[in-house]
Amino acid sequence: MLGQGVQDEVVRDPYGAIVRGDVASKKLAFIFTGDEFGESAGPILDELKAQRCKGSFFVTGKFLRDPKLKPAVRRMVEEGHYLGPHSDAHPLYCDWDSRDKSLVTEEFFTADLEKNLAALRVVNAMRQGTSAYFVAPYEWYNRDHVAWSRKAGVELVNFTPGSGSNRDYMREDHPKFVSSRQIRDDILAYEQKDPHGLNGFLLLLHVGTGRRDPFHTEFRALCEALTQRGYEFVRVDELLGAGSLKGRPRRHGEHGEKE
């Protein structure tokens, strides 16, 4: 079901998606997306356990059905992390150059999302009473997709732009490749630059990308640095359920990613 009360207490982007929680509190949520890759899931789960904190995982139906990834999915549920939808087949919802142009119909969108939700219920995720949040494939969507999500009973969220954390999907042959160490340093530098630090942040990382330099090798150092700066890591439903900002749109600019 939709998160109760979140509509009046969060920051939304110009398309209506939630992109940040309460900036008055030093809490942030790690949101991890997964589709065809999952090699970082184990190390990430190990570090979250060591930090005694919870993360939020948004995975596709493809991810859930992969036999190699079932142990990681089981851990996500059993260890109390948030496990939510990321679409079933990871389709591109709208044109990269003309964002208002939808590439899928509402019927296709809803059927694909429902298939993902059904696969989540099979693994005992999305239990009764859990607020339903959804990260769109490629983190690329428009107002139609936000509205269709709500009609399907889920609230579309996206990462808080600015830190550059989402660049961890770029492999070594990508023209904009950035090392994991540099991504970590950039996140910490942005924390110093933003007037609110990383308060209320939805910090996006990936559970696998096929990189030879996966970000999970820097995840412990990132967690330790942020803990030293006073941050608490919480599930997305806890972060967004406790926000104090009114849901006024803020223009953060284009922030999707071409995976």
Backbone torsions as a table, in degrees:
resi	resn	phi	psi	omega
1	MET	NA	159.6	178.7
2	LEU	-63.4	145.7	178.5
3	GLY	-61.8	129.2	-177.3
4	GLN	-71.5	124.5	173.6
5	GLY	82.9	-7.5	-174.1
6	VAL	-67.4	-28.3	-174.8
7	GLN	-58.4	-28.0	-177.2
8	ASP	-99.1	2.1	-169.7
9	GLU	-132.4	20.6	-177.2
10	VAL	-135.5	167.0	174.8
11	VAL	-94.5	132.6	178.9
12	ARG	-116.8	154.9	175.6
13	ASP	-85.4	178.4	-177.6
14	PRO	-62.6	-14.4	-179.5
15	TYR	-95.3	-5.9	178.2
16	GLY	99.7	-0.9	179.3
17	ALA	-81.1	145.2	176.3
18	ILE	-73.2	128.7	-179.9
19	VAL	-125.8	-2.8	177.6
20	ARG	-164.6	149.6	176.4
21	GLY	-99.4	-147.4	-173.5
22	ASP	-71.6	117.2	-179.5
23	VAL	-83.5	-2.1	179.7
24	ALA	-86.2	-9.3	-176.0
25	SER	-121.6	139.6	-178.1
26	LYS	-82.8	60.6	176.3
27	LYS	-123.1	144.2	174.5
28	LEU	-142.2	161.0	178.0
29	ALA	-119.2	127.3	169.1
30	PHE	-79.2	124.2	174.5
31	ILE	-115.5	121.3	-176.6
32	PHE	-109.9	127.5	176.9
33	THR	-107.1	149.4	-179.1
34	GLY	-147.3	139.1	176.7
35	ASP	-133.5	-95.0	-175.9
36	GLU	-87.9	-16.9	-179.9
37	PHE	-112.3	151.2	179.2
38	GLY	-154.8	22.4	-173.9
39	GLU	-67.8	-19.1	-179.8
40	SER	-93.7	-4.7	-175.0
41	ALA	-59.2	-47.8	-178.5
42	GLY	-60.6	-53.0	178.6
43	PRO	-60.2	-36.9	178.3
44	ILE	-65.7	-45.8	179.0
45	LEU	-62.4	-39.1	178.1
46	ASP	-61.2	-42.8	-178.0
47	GLU	-71.0	-38.8	176.4
48	LEU	-60.8	-38.7	177.9
49	LYS	-65.8	-42.1	179.4
50	ALA	-64.7	-34.2	179.7
51	GLN	-82.0	-7.2	-177.9
52	ARG	55.9	47.6	179.6
53	CYS	-138.5	170.5	-177.4
54	LYS	-114.2	146.2	175.1
55	GLY	-113.4	179.4	178.6
56	SER	-128.8	119.7	-176.1
57	PHE	-110.4	130.1	178.0
58	PHE	-120.3	111.9	-171.5
59	VAL	-128.6	154.5	-179.8
60	THR	-83.4	168.5	173.7
61	GLY	-62.4	-35.1	177.4
62	LYS	-58.9	-44.1	178.3
63	PHE	-62.0	-46.6	-177.0
64	LEU	-64.5	-31.7	-177.4
65	ARG	-87.4	-8.6	-178.0
66	ASP	-73.4	117.2	-178.2
67	PRO	-56.2	-33.9	-178.4
68	LYS	-68.4	-23.4	-175.4
69	LEU	-99.7	-4.5	-178.4
70	LYS	-59.6	-39.3	176.8
71	PRO	-60.3	-39.0	179.0
72	ALA	-67.3	-41.7	178.3
73	VAL	-61.2	-42.9	179.2
74	ARG	-59.8	-42.6	179.0
75	ARG	-64.6	-41.5	179.5
76	MET	-55.0	-43.2	-178.7
77	VAL	-74.0	-50.5	-174.3
78	GLU	-66.4	-29.8	-178.0
79	GLU	-91.1	6.3	170.6
80	GLY	83.2	21.3	177.5
81	HIS	-83.7	160.0	175.0
82	TYR	-77.5	132.0	178.6
83	LEU	-128.4	113.1	-174.6
84	GLY	-132.8	-179.3	-173.3
85	PRO	-82.5	150.0	177.2
86	HIS	-136.7	22.2	-174.2
87	SER	88.3	166.9	179.3
88	ASP	-88.8	-50.3	-174.1
89	ALA	-108.9	7.0	178.0
90	HIS	58.1	51.5	178.2
91	PRO	-78.3	158.4	173.1
92	LEU	-86.0	120.3	-173.7
93	TYR	-78.7	-34.7	-176.9
94	CYS	-146.0	161.0	-175.1
95	ASP	-62.6	139.2	-179.8
96	TRP	-64.8	-34.4	-175.9
97	ASP	-95.8	-25.9	178.1
98	SER	-124.8	83.9	-170.4
99	ARG	-61.3	-30.1	-179.6
100	ASP	-69.7	-14.5	-178.7
101	LYS	-87.2	110.2	179.3
102	SER	-78.9	137.5	178.8
103	LEU	-98.0	-1.8	179.4
104	VAL	-131.2	152.1	175.9
105	THR	-84.5	163.1	176.8
106	GLU	-62.0	-36.8	179.7
107	GLU	-62.3	-46.1	178.6
108	PHE	-64.4	-46.3	-179.1
109	PHE	-55.0	-49.7	-176.4
110	THR	-66.9	-42.4	-179.6
111	ALA	-63.6	-42.1	179.6
112	ASP	-65.2	-43.9	179.4
113	LEU	-64.6	-42.9	179.8
114	GLU	-63.4	-34.6	177.4
115	LYS	-65.3	-39.6	176.9
116	ASN	-64.4	-44.6	179.3
117	LEU	-63.1	-38.6	178.6
118	ALA	-64.0	-40.6	178.7
119	ALA	-65.7	-34.0	177.1
120	LEU	-67.6	-39.2	179.3
121	ARG	-65.5	-31.5	178.7
122	VAL	-61.0	-34.1	-178.9
123	VAL	-96.2	15.7	176.9
124	ASN	69.1	25.9	170.9
125	ALA	-94.3	171.9	179.9
126	MET	53.5	49.7	-179.3
127	ARG	-69.4	162.8	179.8
128	GLN	-53.5	130.2	178.6
129	GLY	91.7	-8.7	178.5
130	THR	-80.8	129.4	176.5
131	SER	-63.1	133.1	-173.6
132	ALA	-98.8	108.4	175.8
133	TYR	-111.4	154.9	-171.3
134	PHE	-142.5	131.3	173.1
135	VAL	-106.9	123.7	-176.7
136	ALA	-69.4	148.5	175.1
137	PRO	-59.4	139.9	-176.6
138	TYR	63.8	3.3	-175.4
139	GLU	53.3	39.2	-174.0
140	TRP	-133.3	123.1	-169.8
141	TYR	-164.6	173.3	172.5
142	ASN	-135.7	-171.6	-176.1
143	ARG	-59.5	-35.7	179.3
144	ASP	-58.2	-45.3	-175.4
145	HIS	-69.6	-33.1	175.0
146	VAL	-65.1	-43.6	179.6
147	ALA	-66.6	-42.1	179.6
148	TRP	-64.5	-35.9	177.9
149	SER	-59.9	-46.6	-179.4
150	ARG	-62.4	-39.4	178.1
151	LYS	-62.4	-30.5	179.1
152	ALA	-84.4	-2.6	176.2
153	GLY	92.7	15.0	178.5
154	VAL	-127.1	156.9	-179.3
155	GLU	-109.0	121.7	-178.4
156	LEU	-77.7	129.0	177.5
157	VAL	-124.5	158.8	177.1
158	ASN	-142.5	166.0	-177.9
159	PHE	-69.1	151.8	174.8
160	THR	-73.1	118.8	-177.8
161	PRO	-72.5	157.6	174.1
162	GLY	125.3	-39.4	-173.6
163	SER	-80.7	-22.3	-177.2
164	GLY	78.2	11.1	-178.2
165	SER	-61.7	-31.5	-176.0
166	ASN	-66.4	-11.2	-179.4
167	ARG	-70.7	-4.4	-178.6
168	ASP	-68.4	-5.6	177.0
169	TYR	-82.6	-17.2	-174.1
170	MET	-75.5	122.4	179.4
171	ARG	-79.4	174.0	-174.5
172	GLU	-61.2	-26.4	-179.3
173	ASP	-89.2	1.3	178.5
174	HIS	-76.5	136.2	-178.1
175	PRO	-61.7	-20.8	179.7
176	LYS	-109.2	22.9	179.6
177	PHE	-55.7	136.7	176.1
178	VAL	-131.0	136.5	-178.9
179	SER	-65.0	156.0	178.9
180	SER	-62.1	-37.8	177.7
181	ARG	-61.9	-41.6	179.8
182	GLN	-67.2	-39.1	177.6
183	ILE	-61.0	-44.8	177.6
184	ARG	-59.0	-47.3	-179.3
185	ASP	-62.3	-38.2	-179.5
186	ASP	-67.6	-38.1	176.9
187	ILE	-61.0	-46.6	-178.4
188	LEU	-68.2	-33.8	177.1
189	ALA	-69.0	-39.4	179.0
190	TYR	-65.3	-34.3	178.6
191	GLU	-58.7	-33.5	179.1
192	GLN	-78.3	-26.1	-174.3
193	LYS	-87.5	-38.7	-178.9
194	ASP	-66.8	133.0	179.6
195	PRO	-56.3	-27.2	179.7
196	HIS	-106.1	13.4	-177.1
197	GLY	60.2	-134.9	175.7
198	LEU	-107.3	22.1	178.4
199	ASN	-59.5	130.2	178.5
200	GLY	73.0	9.3	-174.8
201	PHE	-69.6	141.9	164.8
202	LEU	-104.0	99.6	-172.1
203	LEU	-96.8	108.0	-174.5
204	LEU	-84.7	132.3	170.6
205	LEU	-138.9	170.2	-177.7
206	HIS	-114.7	146.7	179.4
207	VAL	-84.8	1.6	177.2
208	GLY	171.5	142.8	-179.0
209	THR	-143.3	-12.2	-174.7
210	GLY	84.8	6.4	177.3
211	ARG	-68.7	150.0	171.4
212	ARG	-78.9	-17.5	179.8
213	ASP	-118.7	71.0	-176.1
214	PRO	-69.7	146.2	-175.7
215	PHE	-68.7	-19.7	-177.9
216	HIS	-60.8	-19.4	177.3
217	THR	-68.8	-18.4	179.1
218	GLU	-108.9	-0.9	-173.4
219	PHE	-65.8	-40.4	178.8
220	ARG	-61.5	-46.8	-179.4
221	ALA	-61.6	-38.0	177.9
222	LEU	-64.5	-47.7	179.6
223	CYS	-59.6	-44.5	-178.3
224	GLU	-64.6	-40.8	-179.8
225	ALA	-65.9	-41.8	-179.5
226	LEU	-71.0	-35.1	176.2
227	THR	-63.2	-41.5	178.0
228	GLN	-63.0	-26.6	178.5
229	ARG	-88.4	4.1	172.1
230	GLY	95.8	12.6	-177.8
231	TYR	-86.4	148.7	173.8
232	GLU	-114.1	135.6	-179.2
233	PHE	-99.7	124.7	-175.7
234	VAL	-132.7	165.0	175.4
235	ARG	-67.5	156.0	-178.2
236	VAL	-62.0	-36.0	-179.3
237	ASP	-69.8	-30.8	175.0
238	GLU	-72.2	-43.0	-178.6
239	LEU	-61.8	-48.3	-174.2
240	LEU	-80.9	-19.6	177.1
241	GLY	-79.7	-10.1	-176.5
242	ALA	-117.9	14.9	-177.4
243	GLY	-69.3	156.5	178.4
244	SER	-122.4	-4.2	178.1
245	LEU	-80.6	145.9	174.7
246	LYS	-80.0	146.9	-170.2
247	GLY	-74.6	55.3	179.1
248	ARG	-85.5	137.9	-179.6
249	PRO	-69.2	140.4	173.9
250	ARG	-124.7	134.0	-176.3
251	ARG	-83.6	100.1	178.3
252	HIS	-90.4	-5.8	-178.2
253	GLY	87.9	-175.1	-179.7
254	GLU	-71.7	132.7	-176.5
255	HIS	-145.4	25.7	174.6
256	GLY	-82.4	-176.0	-179.4
257	GLU	-142.3	135.5	178.2
258	LYS	-90.1	99.1	-176.3
259	GLU	-78.1	NA	NA
